[in-house]
């Protein structure tokens, strides 16, 4: 399945642009997506804390809704979903 990911502010530089399309296997979730996207130690350091969980200060949205409205990091993704990854200074 294909998922579109949007990055804002300082995360554009970390991820190499403002938007990417990512191919994931069926049943993939937000954690799988972030693991796929973070292929460098710099990226992992910006996105994940020492325990391997996404940093609490980064807002992650699925189709304009916070992932906390679903199942957090385990939120399942579907074909055509749009995921936004927003750093703290950009979140309102």
PDB file of N, CA, C and O in Angstrom:
ATOM      1  N   UNK A   1       0.838  -1.187   0.000  1.00  0.00           N
ATOM      2  CA  UNK A   1       0.000   0.000   0.000  1.00  0.00           C
ATOM      3  C   UNK A   1       0.877   1.243   0.000  1.00  0.00           C
ATOM      4  O   UNK A   1       2.006   1.218   0.491  1.00  0.00           O
ATOM      5  N   UNK A   2       0.358   2.312  -0.546  1.00  0.00           N
ATOM      6  CA  UNK A   2       1.100   3.567  -0.606  1.00  0.00           C
ATOM      7  C   UNK A   2       0.487   4.567   0.373  1.00  0.00           C
ATOM      8  O   UNK A   2      -0.731   4.720   0.465  1.00  0.00           O
ATOM      9  N   UNK A   3       1.386   5.243   1.103  1.00  0.00           N
ATOM     10  CA  UNK A   3       0.996   6.258   2.082  1.00  0.00           C
ATOM     11  C   UNK A   3       1.785   7.522   1.777  1.00  0.00           C
ATOM     12  O   UNK A   3       2.976   7.456   1.474  1.00  0.00           O
ATOM     13  N   UNK A   4       1.130   8.664   1.855  1.00  0.00           N
ATOM     14  CA  UNK A   4       1.824   9.938   1.650  1.00  0.00           C
ATOM     15  C   UNK A   4       2.185  10.515   3.013  1.00  0.00           C
ATOM     16  O   UNK A   4       1.369  10.524   3.935  1.00  0.00           O
ATOM     17  N   UNK A   5       3.414  10.994   3.126  1.00  0.00           N
ATOM     18  CA  UNK A   5       3.899  11.552   4.391  1.00  0.00           C
ATOM     19  C   UNK A   5       4.339  12.989   4.159  1.00  0.00           C
ATOM     20  O   UNK A   5       5.091  13.274   3.227  1.00  0.00           O
ATOM     21  N   UNK A   6       3.866  13.892   5.011  1.00  0.00           N
ATOM     22  CA  UNK A   6       4.239  15.307   4.933  1.00  0.00           C
ATOM     23  C   UNK A   6       5.080  15.666   6.153  1.00  0.00           C
ATOM     24  O   UNK A   6       4.772  15.281   7.280  1.00  0.00           O
ATOM     25  N   UNK A   7       6.149  16.412   5.896  1.00  0.00           N
ATOM     26  CA  UNK A   7       7.048  16.866   6.960  1.00  0.00           C
ATOM     27  C   UNK A   7       7.013  18.385   7.009  1.00  0.00           C
ATOM     28  O   UNK A   7       6.915  19.042   5.973  1.00  0.00           O
ATOM     29  N   UNK A   8       7.093  18.939   8.199  1.00  0.00           N
ATOM     30  CA  UNK A   8       6.996  20.378   8.368  1.00  0.00           C
ATOM     31  C   UNK A   8       8.235  20.939   9.056  1.00  0.00           C
ATOM     32  O   UNK A   8       8.931  20.252   9.805  1.00  0.00           O
ATOM     33  N   UNK A   9       8.481  22.218   8.769  1.00  0.00           N
ATOM     34  CA  UNK A   9       9.557  22.998   9.412  1.00  0.00           C
ATOM     35  C   UNK A   9      10.886  22.251   9.389  1.00  0.00           C
ATOM     36  O   UNK A   9      11.316  21.789   8.333  1.00  0.00           O
ATOM     37  N   UNK A  10      11.535  22.129  10.533  1.00  0.00           N
ATOM     38  CA  UNK A  10      12.883  21.549  10.603  1.00  0.00           C
ATOM     39  C   UNK A  10      12.928  20.086  10.180  1.00  0.00           C
ATOM     40  O   UNK A  10      13.992  19.590   9.809  1.00  0.00           O
ATOM     41  N   UNK A  11      11.814  19.395  10.228  1.00  0.00           N
ATOM     42  CA  UNK A  11      11.809  17.983   9.833  1.00  0.00           C
ATOM     43  C   UNK A  11      11.937  17.802   8.324  1.00  0.00           C
ATOM     44  O   UNK A  11      12.286  16.716   7.860  1.00  0.00           O
ATOM     45  N   UNK A  12      11.660  18.846   7.559  1.00  0.00           N
ATOM     46  CA  UNK A  12      11.871  18.762   6.106  1.00  0.00           C
ATOM     47  C   UNK A  12      13.329  18.441   5.799  1.00  0.00           C
ATOM     48  O   UNK A  12      13.622  17.616   4.934  1.00  0.00           O
ATOM     49  N   UNK A  13      14.231  19.093   6.508  1.00  0.00           N
ATOM     50  CA  UNK A  13      15.662  18.861   6.293  1.00  0.00           C
ATOM     51  C   UNK A  13      16.059  17.450   6.728  1.00  0.00           C
ATOM     52  O   UNK A  13      16.839  16.782   6.050  1.00  0.00           O
ATOM     53  N   UNK A  14      15.529  17.010   7.840  1.00  0.00           N
ATOM     54  CA  UNK A  14      15.859  15.680   8.366  1.00  0.00           C
ATOM     55  C   UNK A  14      15.425  14.584   7.397  1.00  0.00           C
ATOM     56  O   UNK A  14      16.140  13.602   7.200  1.00  0.00           O
ATOM     57  N   UNK A  15      14.257  14.757   6.796  1.00  0.00           N
ATOM     58  CA  UNK A  15      13.710  13.730   5.911  1.00  0.00           C
ATOM     59  C   UNK A  15      13.979  13.998   4.431  1.00  0.00           C
ATOM     60  O   UNK A  15      13.520  13.246   3.570  1.00  0.00           O
ATOM     61  N   UNK A  16      14.714  15.056   4.136  1.00  0.00           N
ATOM     62  CA  UNK A  16      15.095  15.313   2.751  1.00  0.00           C
ATOM     63  C   UNK A  16      13.986  15.861   1.876  1.00  0.00           C
ATOM     64  O   UNK A  16      13.947  15.577   0.679  1.00  0.00           O
ATOM     65  N   UNK A  17      13.087  16.639   2.451  1.00  0.00           N
ATOM     66  CA  UNK A  17      12.029  17.265   1.665  1.00  0.00           C
ATOM     67  C   UNK A  17      10.744  17.356   2.452  1.00  0.00           C
ATOM     68  O   UNK A  17      10.646  16.850   3.570  1.00  0.00           O
ATOM     69  N   UNK A  18       9.761  18.004   1.861  1.00  0.00           N
ATOM     70  CA  UNK A  18       8.503  18.246   2.546  1.00  0.00           C
ATOM     71  C   UNK A  18       7.472  17.151   2.410  1.00  0.00           C
ATOM     72  O   UNK A  18       6.492  17.119   3.155  1.00  0.00           O
ATOM     73  N   UNK A  19       7.684  16.242   1.453  1.00  0.00           N
ATOM     74  CA  UNK A  19       6.682  15.209   1.234  1.00  0.00           C
ATOM     75  C   UNK A  19       7.316  13.987   0.582  1.00  0.00           C
ATOM     76  O   UNK A  19       8.210  14.106  -0.256  1.00  0.00           O
ATOM     77  N   UNK A  20       6.840  12.817   0.979  1.00  0.00           N
ATOM     78  CA  UNK A  20       7.303  11.560   0.378  1.00  0.00           C
ATOM     79  C   UNK A  20       6.134  10.598   0.260  1.00  0.00           C
ATOM     80  O   UNK A  20       5.188  10.643   1.046  1.00  0.00           O
ATOM     81  N   UNK A  21       6.216   9.745  -0.719  1.00  0.00           N
ATOM     82  CA  UNK A  21       5.287   8.633  -0.818  1.00  0.00           C
ATOM     83  C   UNK A  21       6.043   7.383  -0.426  1.00  0.00           C
ATOM     84  O   UNK A  21       7.165   7.160  -0.879  1.00  0.00           O
ATOM     85  N   UNK A  22       5.433   6.569   0.412  1.00  0.00           N
ATOM     86  CA  UNK A  22       6.110   5.395   0.953  1.00  0.00           C
ATOM     87  C   UNK A  22       5.267   4.154   0.665  1.00  0.00           C
ATOM     88  O   UNK A  22       4.049   4.155   0.842  1.00  0.00           O
ATOM     89  N   UNK A  23       5.934   3.115   0.226  1.00  0.00           N
ATOM     90  CA  UNK A  23       5.284   1.820   0.000  1.00  0.00           C
ATOM     91  C   UNK A  23       5.479   0.967   1.255  1.00  0.00           C
ATOM     92  O   UNK A  23       6.605   0.754   1.703  1.00  0.00           O
ATOM     93  N   UNK A  24       4.373   0.487   1.812  1.00  0.00           N
ATOM     94  CA  UNK A  24       4.407  -0.344   3.021  1.00  0.00           C
ATOM     95  C   UNK A  24       3.596  -1.613   2.793  1.00  0.00           C
ATOM     96  O   UNK A  24       2.727  -1.658   1.921  1.00  0.00           O
ATOM     97  N   UNK A  25       3.881  -2.626   3.571  1.00  0.00           N
ATOM     98  CA  UNK A  25       3.106  -3.860   3.498  1.00  0.00           C
ATOM     99  C   UNK A  25       1.737  -3.693   4.136  1.00  0.00           C
ATOM    100  O   UNK A  25       1.527  -2.812   4.970  1.00  0.00           O
ATOM    101  N   UNK A  26       0.818  -4.544   3.735  1.00  0.00           N
ATOM    102  CA  UNK A  26      -0.523  -4.520   4.325  1.00  0.00           C
ATOM    103  C   UNK A  26      -0.419  -4.720   5.834  1.00  0.00           C
ATOM    104  O   UNK A  26       0.399  -5.506   6.311  1.00  0.00           O
ATOM    105  N   UNK A  27      -1.248  -4.007   6.573  1.00  0.00           N
ATOM    106  CA  UNK A  27      -1.251  -4.127   8.025  1.00  0.00           C
ATOM    107  C   UNK A  27      -0.208  -3.273   8.727  1.00  0.00           C
ATOM    108  O   UNK A  27      -0.072  -3.343   9.949  1.00  0.00           O
ATOM    109  N   UNK A  28       0.536  -2.462   7.966  1.00  0.00           N
ATOM    110  CA  UNK A  28       1.571  -1.609   8.564  1.00  0.00           C
ATOM    111  C   UNK A  28       0.924  -0.551   9.460  1.00  0.00           C
ATOM    112  O   UNK A  28      -0.226  -0.160   9.265  1.00  0.00           O
ATOM    113  N   UNK A  29       1.701  -0.104  10.443  1.00  0.00           N
ATOM    114  CA  UNK A  29       1.218   0.931  11.352  1.00  0.00           C
ATOM    115  C   UNK A  29       2.195   2.115  11.366  1.00  0.00           C
ATOM    116  O   UNK A  29       3.183   2.124  10.632  1.00  0.00           O
ATOM    117  N   UNK A  30       1.908   3.102  12.201  1.00  0.00           N
ATOM    118  CA  UNK A  30       2.740   4.307  12.284  1.00  0.00           C
ATOM    119  C   UNK A  30       4.181   3.954  12.653  1.00  0.00           C
ATOM    120  O   UNK A  30       5.116   4.517  12.084  1.00  0.00           O
ATOM    121  N   UNK A  31       4.370   3.045  13.584  1.00  0.00           N
ATOM    122  CA  UNK A  31       5.729   2.637  13.976  1.00  0.00           C
ATOM    123  C   UNK A  31       6.486   2.058  12.781  1.00  0.00           C
ATOM    124  O   UNK A  31       7.654   2.385  12.573  1.00  0.00           O
ATOM    125  N   UNK A  32       5.833   1.204  11.996  1.00  0.00           N
ATOM    126  CA  UNK A  32       6.462   0.633  10.800  1.00  0.00           C
ATOM    127  C   UNK A  32       6.861   1.738   9.823  1.00  0.00           C
ATOM    128  O   UNK A  32       7.942   1.700   9.237  1.00  0.00           O
ATOM    129  N   UNK A  33       5.981   2.714   9.657  1.00  0.00           N
ATOM    130  CA  UNK A  33       6.262   3.830   8.757  1.00  0.00           C
ATOM    131  C   UNK A  33       7.488   4.602   9.225  1.00  0.00           C
ATOM    132  O   UNK A  33       8.386   4.878   8.429  1.00  0.00           O
ATOM    133  N   UNK A  34       7.534   4.953  10.501  1.00  0.00           N
ATOM    134  CA  UNK A  34       8.669   5.713  11.025  1.00  0.00           C
ATOM    135  C   UNK A  34       9.966   4.916  10.928  1.00  0.00           C
ATOM    136  O   UNK A  34      11.018   5.474  10.617  1.00  0.00           O
ATOM    137  N   UNK A  35       9.894   3.617  11.194  1.00  0.00           N
ATOM    138  CA  UNK A  35      11.087   2.773  11.056  1.00  0.00           C
ATOM    139  C   UNK A  35      11.585   2.770   9.617  1.00  0.00           C
ATOM    140  O   UNK A  35      12.792   2.799   9.376  1.00  0.00           O
ATOM    141  N   UNK A  36      10.669   2.738   8.667  1.00  0.00           N
ATOM    142  CA  UNK A  36      11.030   2.757   7.246  1.00  0.00           C
ATOM    143  C   UNK A  36      11.648   4.095   6.860  1.00  0.00           C
ATOM    144  O   UNK A  36      12.630   4.136   6.120  1.00  0.00           O
ATOM    145  N   UNK A  37      11.082   5.178   7.354  1.00  0.00           N
ATOM    146  CA  UNK A  37      11.550   6.519   6.992  1.00  0.00           C
ATOM    147  C   UNK A  37      12.887   6.877   7.638  1.00  0.00           C
ATOM    148  O   UNK A  37      13.706   7.559   7.023  1.00  0.00           O
ATOM    149  N   UNK A  38      13.111   6.431   8.849  1.00  0.00           N
ATOM    150  CA  UNK A  38      14.316   6.812   9.600  1.00  0.00           C
ATOM    151  C   UNK A  38      15.454   5.841   9.309  1.00  0.00           C
ATOM    152  O   UNK A  38      15.737   4.932  10.090  1.00  0.00           O
ATOM    153  N   UNK A  39      16.087   6.054   8.185  1.00  0.00           N
ATOM    154  CA  UNK A  39      17.165   5.160   7.763  1.00  0.00           C
ATOM    155  C   UNK A  39      18.545   5.682   8.145  1.00  0.00           C
ATOM    156  O   UNK A  39      19.556   5.088   7.771  1.00  0.00           O
ATOM    157  N   UNK A  40      18.595   6.786   8.887  1.00  0.00           N
ATOM    158  CA  UNK A  40      19.888   7.315   9.334  1.00  0.00           C
ATOM    159  C   UNK A  40      19.841   7.535  10.845  1.00  0.00           C
ATOM    160  O   UNK A  40      18.769   7.707  11.426  1.00  0.00           O
ATOM    161  N   UNK A  41      21.008   7.529  11.467  1.00  0.00           N
ATOM    162  CA  UNK A  41      21.053   7.737  12.919  1.00  0.00           C
ATOM    163  C   UNK A  41      20.588   9.147  13.277  1.00  0.00           C
ATOM    164  O   UNK A  41      19.986   9.351  14.331  1.00  0.00           O
ATOM    165  N   UNK A  42      20.862  10.112  12.415  1.00  0.00           N
ATOM    166  CA  UNK A  42      20.423  11.496  12.667  1.00  0.00           C
ATOM    167  C   UNK A  42      18.900  11.561  12.725  1.00  0.00           C
ATOM    168  O   UNK A  42      18.329  12.194  13.613  1.00  0.00           O
ATOM    169  N   UNK A  43      18.260  10.909  11.781  1.00  0.00           N
ATOM    170  CA  UNK A  43      16.801  10.891  11.743  1.00  0.00           C
ATOM    171  C   UNK A  43      16.246  10.186  12.978  1.00  0.00           C
ATOM    172  O   UNK A  43      15.327  10.695  13.619  1.00  0.00           O
ATOM    173  N   UNK A  44      16.786   9.039  13.311  1.00  0.00           N
ATOM    174  CA  UNK A  44      16.315   8.282  14.475  1.00  0.00           C
ATOM    175  C   UNK A  44      16.451   9.118  15.749  1.00  0.00           C
ATOM    176  O   UNK A  44      15.577   9.086  16.616  1.00  0.00           O
ATOM    177  N   UNK A  45      17.550   9.862  15.854  1.00  0.00           N
ATOM    178  CA  UNK A  45      17.787  10.693  17.032  1.00  0.00           C
ATOM    179  C   UNK A  45      16.753  11.816  17.134  1.00  0.00           C
ATOM    180  O   UNK A  45      16.327  12.159  18.237  1.00  0.00           O
ATOM    181  N   UNK A  46      16.348  12.385  16.016  1.00  0.00           N
ATOM    182  CA  UNK A  46      15.368  13.477  16.011  1.00  0.00           C
ATOM    183  C   UNK A  46      13.955  12.983  16.311  1.00  0.00           C
ATOM    184  O   UNK A  46      13.169  13.687  16.944  1.00  0.00           O
ATOM    185  N   UNK A  47      13.635  11.771  15.856  1.00  0.00           N
ATOM    186  CA  UNK A  47      12.265  11.278  15.932  1.00  0.00           C
ATOM    187  C   UNK A  47      12.012  10.392  17.151  1.00  0.00           C
ATOM    188  O   UNK A  47      10.947  10.478  17.762  1.00  0.00           O
ATOM    189  N   UNK A  48      12.977   9.542  17.513  1.00  0.00           N
ATOM    190  CA  UNK A  48      12.778   8.577  18.594  1.00  0.00           C
ATOM    191  C   UNK A  48      13.533   8.971  19.860  1.00  0.00           C
ATOM    192  O   UNK A  48      14.598   9.585  19.796  1.00  0.00           O
ATOM    193  N   UNK A  49      12.963   8.609  21.012  1.00  0.00           N
ATOM    194  CA  UNK A  49      13.678   8.810  22.274  1.00  0.00           C
ATOM    195  C   UNK A  49      14.573   7.597  22.546  1.00  0.00           C
ATOM    196  O   UNK A  49      14.663   6.693  21.715  1.00  0.00           O
ATOM    197  N   UNK A  50      15.227   7.578  23.695  1.00  0.00           N
ATOM    198  CA  UNK A  50      16.166   6.497  24.021  1.00  0.00           C
ATOM    199  C   UNK A  50      15.507   5.124  24.137  1.00  0.00           C
ATOM    200  O   UNK A  50      16.173   4.101  23.986  1.00  0.00           O
ATOM    201  N   UNK A  51      14.208   5.100  24.402  1.00  0.00           N
ATOM    202  CA  UNK A  51      13.504   3.819  24.528  1.00  0.00           C
ATOM    203  C   UNK A  51      12.977   3.310  23.190  1.00  0.00           C
ATOM    204  O   UNK A  51      12.393   2.228  23.119  1.00  0.00           O
ATOM    205  N   UNK A  52      13.186   4.102  22.118  1.00  0.00           N
ATOM    206  CA  UNK A  52      12.724   3.684  20.800  1.00  0.00           C
ATOM    207  C   UNK A  52      11.316   4.129  20.461  1.00  0.00           C
ATOM    208  O   UNK A  52      10.785   3.773  19.409  1.00  0.00           O
ATOM    209  N   UNK A  53      10.711   4.900  21.340  1.00  0.00           N
ATOM    210  CA  UNK A  53       9.376   5.442  21.090  1.00  0.00           C
ATOM    211  C   UNK A  53       9.505   6.818  20.441  1.00  0.00           C
ATOM    212  O   UNK A  53      10.503   7.505  20.658  1.00  0.00           O
ATOM    213  N   UNK A  54       8.515   7.233  19.650  1.00  0.00           N
ATOM    214  CA  UNK A  54       8.567   8.583  19.077  1.00  0.00           C
ATOM    215  C   UNK A  54       8.602   9.630  20.187  1.00  0.00           C
ATOM    216  O   UNK A  54       7.925   9.490  21.206  1.00  0.00           O
ATOM    217  N   UNK A  55       9.380  10.659  19.986  1.00  0.00           N
ATOM    218  CA  UNK A  55       9.469  11.735  20.975  1.00  0.00           C
ATOM    219  C   UNK A  55       8.087  12.352  21.178  1.00  0.00           C
ATOM    220  O   UNK A  55       7.349  12.573  20.218  1.00  0.00           O
ATOM    221  N   UNK A  56       7.750  12.625  22.424  1.00  0.00           N
ATOM    222  CA  UNK A  56       6.418  13.144  22.741  1.00  0.00           C
ATOM    223  C   UNK A  56       6.196  14.536  22.173  1.00  0.00           C
ATOM    224  O   UNK A  56       5.051  14.942  21.973  1.00  0.00           O
ATOM    225  N   UNK A  57       7.247  15.260  21.916  1.00  0.00           N
ATOM    226  CA  UNK A  57       7.097  16.631  21.412  1.00  0.00           C
ATOM    227  C   UNK A  57       6.785  16.677  19.915  1.00  0.00           C
ATOM    228  O   UNK A  57       6.411  17.731  19.400  1.00  0.00           O
ATOM    229  N   UNK A  58       6.929  15.567  19.219  1.00  0.00           N
ATOM    230  CA  UNK A  58       6.610  15.527  17.792  1.00  0.00           C
ATOM    231  C   UNK A  58       5.157  15.099  17.632  1.00  0.00           C
ATOM    232  O   UNK A  58       4.745  14.062  18.152  1.00  0.00           O
ATOM    233  N   UNK A  59       4.389  15.899  16.912  1.00  0.00           N
ATOM    234  CA  UNK A  59       2.981  15.601  16.662  1.00  0.00           C
ATOM    235  C   UNK A  59       2.875  14.777  15.383  1.00  0.00           C
ATOM    236  O   UNK A  59       3.405  15.167  14.343  1.00  0.00           O
ATOM    237  N   UNK A  60       2.192  13.647  15.461  1.00  0.00           N
ATOM    238  CA  UNK A  60       1.982  12.799  14.290  1.00  0.00           C
ATOM    239  C   UNK A  60       0.483  12.724  14.044  1.00  0.00           C
ATOM    240  O   UNK A  60      -0.293  12.404  14.944  1.00  0.00           O
ATOM    241  N   UNK A  61       0.090  13.021  12.821  1.00  0.00           N
ATOM    242  CA  UNK A  61      -1.321  13.052  12.450  1.00  0.00           C
ATOM    243  C   UNK A  61      -1.584  12.042  11.344  1.00  0.00           C
ATOM    244  O   UNK A  61      -0.754  11.847  10.456  1.00  0.00           O
ATOM    245  N   UNK A  62      -2.733  11.409  11.404  1.00  0.00           N
ATOM    246  CA  UNK A  62      -3.201  10.540  10.319  1.00  0.00           C
ATOM    247  C   UNK A  62      -4.467  11.171   9.770  1.00  0.00           C
ATOM    248  O   UNK A  62      -5.468  11.296  10.476  1.00  0.00           O
ATOM    249  N   UNK A  63      -4.416  11.565   8.511  1.00  0.00           N
ATOM    250  CA  UNK A  63      -5.572  12.195   7.870  1.00  0.00           C
ATOM    251  C   UNK A  63      -6.125  13.345   8.715  1.00  0.00           C
ATOM    252  O   UNK A  63      -7.333  13.460   8.923  1.00  0.00           O
ATOM    253  N   UNK A  64      -5.216  14.187   9.193  1.00  0.00           N
ATOM    254  CA  UNK A  64      -5.506  15.411   9.952  1.00  0.00           C
ATOM    255  C   UNK A  64      -5.973  15.196  11.390  1.00  0.00           C
ATOM    256  O   UNK A  64      -6.383  16.148  12.054  1.00  0.00           O
ATOM    257  N   UNK A  65      -5.914  13.974  11.868  1.00  0.00           N
ATOM    258  CA  UNK A  65      -6.290  13.702  13.257  1.00  0.00           C
ATOM    259  C   UNK A  65      -5.083  13.158  14.002  1.00  0.00           C
ATOM    260  O   UNK A  65      -4.327  12.360  13.447  1.00  0.00           O
ATOM    261  N   UNK A  66      -4.885  13.578  15.262  1.00  0.00           N
ATOM    262  CA  UNK A  66      -3.745  13.068  16.027  1.00  0.00           C
ATOM    263  C   UNK A  66      -3.839  11.550  16.179  1.00  0.00           C
ATOM    264  O   UNK A  66      -4.927  11.003  16.359  1.00  0.00           O
ATOM    265  N   UNK A  67      -2.695  10.879  16.105  1.00  0.00           N
ATOM    266  CA  UNK A  67      -2.723   9.417  16.214  1.00  0.00           C
ATOM    267  C   UNK A  67      -3.231   8.968  17.581  1.00  0.00           C
ATOM    268  O   UNK A  67      -3.644   7.819  17.736  1.00  0.00           O
ATOM    269  N   UNK A  68      -3.207   9.854  18.572  1.00  0.00           N
ATOM    270  CA  UNK A  68      -3.757   9.521  19.885  1.00  0.00           C
ATOM    271  C   UNK A  68      -5.272   9.301  19.801  1.00  0.00           C
ATOM    272  O   UNK A  68      -5.854   8.658  20.675  1.00  0.00           O
ATOM    273  N   UNK A  69      -5.914   9.836  18.747  1.00  0.00           N
ATOM    274  CA  UNK A  69      -7.346   9.625  18.532  1.00  0.00           C
ATOM    275  C   UNK A  69      -7.629   8.203  18.066  1.00  0.00           C
ATOM    276  O   UNK A  69      -8.771   7.744  18.097  1.00  0.00           O
ATOM    277  N   UNK A  70      -6.582   7.516  17.636  1.00  0.00           N
ATOM    278  CA  UNK A  70      -6.717   6.145  17.141  1.00  0.00           C
ATOM    279  C   UNK A  70      -6.055   5.206  18.151  1.00  0.00           C
ATOM    280  O   UNK A  70      -6.556   5.022  19.260  1.00  0.00           O
ATOM    281  N   UNK A  71      -4.940   4.622  17.759  1.00  0.00           N
ATOM    282  CA  UNK A  71      -4.244   3.658  18.620  1.00  0.00           C
ATOM    283  C   UNK A  71      -2.785   4.060  18.807  1.00  0.00           C
ATOM    284  O   UNK A  71      -1.910   3.202  18.924  1.00  0.00           O
ATOM    285  N   UNK A  72      -2.523   5.377  18.835  1.00  0.00           N
ATOM    286  CA  UNK A  72      -1.166   5.875  19.030  1.00  0.00           C
ATOM    287  C   UNK A  72      -0.205   5.346  17.983  1.00  0.00           C
ATOM    288  O   UNK A  72      -0.535   5.309  16.798  1.00  0.00           O
ATOM    289  N   UNK A  73       0.967   4.942  18.404  1.00  0.00           N
ATOM    290  CA  UNK A  73       2.020   4.467  17.510  1.00  0.00           C
ATOM    291  C   UNK A  73       1.612   3.186  16.773  1.00  0.00           C
ATOM    292  O   UNK A  73       2.187   2.850  15.737  1.00  0.00           O
ATOM    293  N   UNK A  74       0.622   2.479  17.311  1.00  0.00           N
ATOM    294  CA  UNK A  74       0.139   1.242  16.691  1.00  0.00           C
ATOM    295  C   UNK A  74      -1.016   1.469  15.723  1.00  0.00           C
ATOM    296  O   UNK A  74      -1.620   0.513  15.237  1.00  0.00           O
ATOM    297  N   UNK A  75      -1.321   2.731  15.443  1.00  0.00           N
ATOM    298  CA  UNK A  75      -2.391   3.056  14.506  1.00  0.00           C
ATOM    299  C   UNK A  75      -2.102   2.432  13.152  1.00  0.00           C
ATOM    300  O   UNK A  75      -1.053   2.676  12.554  1.00  0.00           O
ATOM    301  N   UNK A  76      -3.033   1.631  12.677  1.00  0.00           N
ATOM    302  CA  UNK A  76      -2.862   0.978  11.376  1.00  0.00           C
ATOM    303  C   UNK A  76      -3.078   1.973  10.250  1.00  0.00           C
ATOM    304  O   UNK A  76      -3.882   2.900  10.348  1.00  0.00           O
ATOM    305  N   UNK A  77      -2.341   1.749   9.191  1.00  0.00           N
ATOM    306  CA  UNK A  77      -2.431   2.604   8.016  1.00  0.00           C
ATOM    307  C   UNK A  77      -3.157   1.875   6.894  1.00  0.00           C
ATOM    308  O   UNK A  77      -3.164   0.647   6.822  1.00  0.00           O
ATOM    309  N   UNK A  78      -3.772   2.677   6.016  1.00  0.00           N
ATOM    310  CA  UNK A  78      -4.489   2.133   4.871  1.00  0.00           C
ATOM    311  C   UNK A  78      -4.038   2.852   3.612  1.00  0.00           C
ATOM    312  O   UNK A  78      -3.494   3.955   3.669  1.00  0.00           O
ATOM    313  N   UNK A  79      -4.268   2.216   2.490  1.00  0.00           N
ATOM    314  CA  UNK A  79      -3.938   2.784   1.188  1.00  0.00           C
ATOM    315  C   UNK A  79      -4.464   4.216   1.096  1.00  0.00           C
ATOM    316  O   UNK A  79      -5.635   4.473   1.378  1.00  0.00           O
ATOM    317  N   UNK A  80      -3.590   5.147   0.699  1.00  0.00           N
ATOM    318  CA  UNK A  80      -3.992   6.529   0.482  1.00  0.00           C
ATOM    319  C   UNK A  80      -3.985   7.417   1.713  1.00  0.00           C
ATOM    320  O   UNK A  80      -4.265   8.611   1.601  1.00  0.00           O
ATOM    321  N   UNK A  81      -3.677   6.878   2.877  1.00  0.00           N
ATOM    322  CA  UNK A  81      -3.612   7.714   4.079  1.00  0.00           C
ATOM    323  C   UNK A  81      -2.546   8.798   3.914  1.00  0.00           C
ATOM    324  O   UNK A  81      -1.559   8.622   3.200  1.00  0.00           O
ATOM    325  N   UNK A  82      -2.774   9.916   4.591  1.00  0.00           N
ATOM    326  CA  UNK A  82      -1.794  10.999   4.642  1.00  0.00           C
ATOM    327  C   UNK A  82      -1.362  11.151   6.097  1.00  0.00           C
ATOM    328  O   UNK A  82      -2.182  11.387   6.984  1.00  0.00           O
ATOM    329  N   UNK A  83      -0.061  11.010   6.321  1.00  0.00           N
ATOM    330  CA  UNK A  83       0.502  11.134   7.664  1.00  0.00           C
ATOM    331  C   UNK A  83       1.341  12.403   7.708  1.00  0.00           C
ATOM    332  O   UNK A  83       2.195  12.613   6.846  1.00  0.00           O
ATOM    333  N   UNK A  84       1.105  13.244   8.697  1.00  0.00           N
ATOM    334  CA  UNK A  84       1.877  14.472   8.884  1.00  0.00           C
ATOM    335  C   UNK A  84       2.754  14.321  10.120  1.00  0.00           C
ATOM    336  O   UNK A  84       2.304  13.848  11.164  1.00  0.00           O
ATOM    337  N   UNK A  85       4.013  14.731   9.985  1.00  0.00           N
ATOM    338  CA  UNK A  85       4.964  14.675  11.095  1.00  0.00           C
ATOM    339  C   UNK A  85       5.388  16.115  11.374  1.00  0.00           C
ATOM    340  O   UNK A  85       6.036  16.753  10.544  1.00  0.00           O
ATOM    341  N   UNK A  86       5.015  16.618  12.553  1.00  0.00           N
ATOM    342  CA  UNK A  86       5.129  18.043  12.853  1.00  0.00           C
ATOM    343  C   UNK A  86       6.013  18.257  14.085  1.00  0.00           C
ATOM    344  O   UNK A  86       5.744  17.690  15.143  1.00  0.00           O
ATOM    345  N   UNK A  87       7.065  19.072  13.954  1.00  0.00           N
ATOM    346  CA  UNK A  87       7.910  19.363  15.117  1.00  0.00           C
ATOM    347  C   UNK A  87       7.188  20.298  16.084  1.00  0.00           C
ATOM    348  O   UNK A  87       6.212  20.943  15.701  1.00  0.00           O
ATOM    349  N   UNK A  88       7.651  20.381  17.326  1.00  0.00           N
ATOM    350  CA  UNK A  88       6.939  21.135  18.357  1.00  0.00           C
ATOM    351  C   UNK A  88       6.767  22.614  18.068  1.00  0.00           C
ATOM    352  O   UNK A  88       5.718  23.175  18.381  1.00  0.00           O
ATOM    353  N   UNK A  89       7.746  23.253  17.491  1.00  0.00           N
ATOM    354  CA  UNK A  89       7.621  24.698  17.270  1.00  0.00           C
ATOM    355  C   UNK A  89       6.589  25.031  16.210  1.00  0.00           C
ATOM    356  O   UNK A  89       6.142  26.175  16.116  1.00  0.00           O
ATOM    357  N   UNK A  90       6.204  24.040  15.407  1.00  0.00           N
ATOM    358  CA  UNK A  90       5.254  24.262  14.330  1.00  0.00           C
ATOM    359  C   UNK A  90       3.838  23.922  14.758  1.00  0.00           C
ATOM    360  O   UNK A  90       2.874  24.451  14.205  1.00  0.00           O
ATOM    361  N   UNK A  91       3.707  23.036  15.745  1.00  0.00           N
ATOM    362  CA  UNK A  91       2.383  22.617  16.204  1.00  0.00           C
ATOM    363  C   UNK A  91       1.714  23.767  16.936  1.00  0.00           C
ATOM    364  O   UNK A  91       2.375  24.535  17.635  1.00  0.00           O
ATOM    365  N   UNK A  92       0.423  23.884  16.779  1.00  0.00           N
ATOM    366  CA  UNK A  92      -0.249  25.002  17.351  1.00  0.00           C
ATOM    367  C   UNK A  92      -1.053  24.671  18.521  1.00  0.00           C
ATOM    368  O   UNK A  92      -1.684  25.551  19.107  1.00  0.00           O
TER     369      UNK A  92
END
